[in-house]
Amino acid sequence: TFSILPLALAFLAWWSGLCLHLRGLTEWAFLSCGCVIVFVLAAAVYKGPMEFLLLQCSEVTAVVGMIIFFATLTPLAIAAFNLQRLPWRRQQEEAEWQQQQHQQQVAEEQAKEEKQHEQQWEVDQEKQAKEEK
């Protein structure tokens, strides 16, 4: 189960991202269907090979088969989380990056305006000092 559960969670993460536009009862129904699907898929993936392996005449064959089964699923679970770049995550990252760029531009413009105001204030102070003399 240590490799099936992460795969199930990756599927649920993908599934829940498909319903971002849904609200209320439709959202609840969609997510419930995803939970049922992931439970059935996880049970099928686990039950089928395990029954086959446990029915082997030799315990060594069963243990080796289980090791191979889980050794195959573990990299798949890791890849599901590391390599899976979901579209809404990319869009969210791009939006955050654009927002950061915009905030940086606004901050730079404000800094320029403040500098110009300071320079103008200094010029005005110099003019007032010259007028007073």
C-alpha positions in Angstrom: 0.0 0.0 0.0 3.0 2.3 0.4 3.1 2.9 -3.4 -0.6 2.5 -4.2 -1.7 5.3 -1.7 0.5 8.0 -3.3 -0.8 7.0 -6.7 -4.3 7.3 -5.4 -3.6 10.7 -4.0 -2.0 11.8 -7.2 -5.2 10.7 -9.0 -7.4 12.6 -6.5 -5.3 15.7 -6.9 -5.6 15.5 -10.7 -9.3 14.7 -10.4 -10.1 17.6 -8.0 -8.3 20.0 -10.3 -10.8 19.2 -13.1 -13.7 20.6 -11.1 -12.4 24.0 -10.1 -15.3 25.7 -11.9 -18.0 23.6 -10.1 -19.8 24.8 -7.0 -22.2 23.3 -4.5 -23.8 20.0 -5.1 -22.2 19.4 -8.5 -18.8 19.9 -7.0 -19.6 17.5 -4.1 -20.9 14.9 -6.6 -17.9 15.2 -8.9 -15.4 14.8 -6.0 -17.4 11.9 -4.6 -17.2 10.1 -7.9 -13.5 10.6 -7.9 -13.1 9.1 -4.5 -15.2 6.1 -5.5 -13.1 5.7 -8.7 -9.8 5.9 -6.9 -11.0 3.4 -4.2 -12.1 0.9 -6.9 -8.8 1.4 -8.9 -6.6 1.0 -5.8 -8.5 -2.1 -4.7 -8.2 -3.6 -8.2 -4.5 -2.8 -8.6 -3.8 -4.2 -5.1 -6.2 -7.2 -5.0 -5.4 -8.7 -8.5 -1.7 -9.1 -8.2 -1.7 -9.9 -4.5 -4.2 -12.8 -4.9 -2.2 -14.2 -7.8 1.1 -13.9 -5.8 -0.3 -15.4 -2.6 -1.7 -18.4 -4.5 1.7 -19.4 -5.7 3.0 -22.8 -4.5 6.3 -21.3 -3.3 6.6 -18.6 -0.7 9.8 -17.4 -2.3 8.0 -16.8 -5.6 5.2 -14.8 -3.8 7.7 -12.7 -1.9 9.8 -12.0 -5.0 6.7 -11.1 -7.0 5.5 -8.7 -4.3 8.9 -7.1 -4.2 8.9 -6.6 -8.0 5.3 -5.4 -7.9 6.0 -2.7 -5.2 9.4 -1.8 -6.7 7.6 -1.1 -10.0 4.8 1.0 -8.4 7.1 3.1 -6.2 8.9 4.9 -9.0 5.6 5.4 -10.7 4.2 7.1 -7.5 7.3 9.3 -7.3 7.0 10.2 -11.0 3.3 11.0 -10.5 4.2 13.7 -8.0 7.5 15.0 -9.4 6.8 15.0 -13.2 3.1 15.8 -13.2 2.8 19.5 -14.1 -0.9 20.1 -14.1 -2.3 22.8 -16.3 -4.0 24.8 -13.5 -0.7 24.7 -11.5 1.2 26.1 -14.5 -1.5 28.8 -14.9 -1.4 29.6 -11.2 2.4 29.8 -11.2 2.4 32.0 -14.3 -0.2 34.3 -12.7 1.8 34.5 -9.5 5.0 35.3 -11.5 3.1 38.0 -13.5 1.8 39.5 -10.3 5.3 39.6 -8.8 6.6 41.2 -12.0 3.8 43.8 -11.8 4.4 44.5 -8.1 8.1 44.9 -8.9 7.4 47.3 -11.7 5.0 49.3 -9.5 7.6 49.4 -6.7 10.3 50.6 -9.2 8.0 53.3 -10.6 7.2 54.5 -7.0 10.8 54.6 -6.2 11.5 56.7 -9.3 8.6 59.1 -8.5 9.9 59.5 -4.9 13.4 60.2 -6.2 12.0 62.8 -8.6 9.9 64.4 -5.8 13.0 64.5 -3.6 15.1 66.0 -6.4 12.3 68.5 -7.1 12.0 69.4 -3.4 15.8 69.9 -3.2 15.6 72.2 -6.3 12.7 74.1 -4.7 14.7 74.5 -1.5 17.7 75.8 -3.3 15.5 78.3 -5.2 13.9 79.5 -1.9 17.3 79.8 -0.4 18.6 81.9 -3.3 15.4 84.1 -3.2 15.9 84.7 0.5 19.4 85.9 0.0 
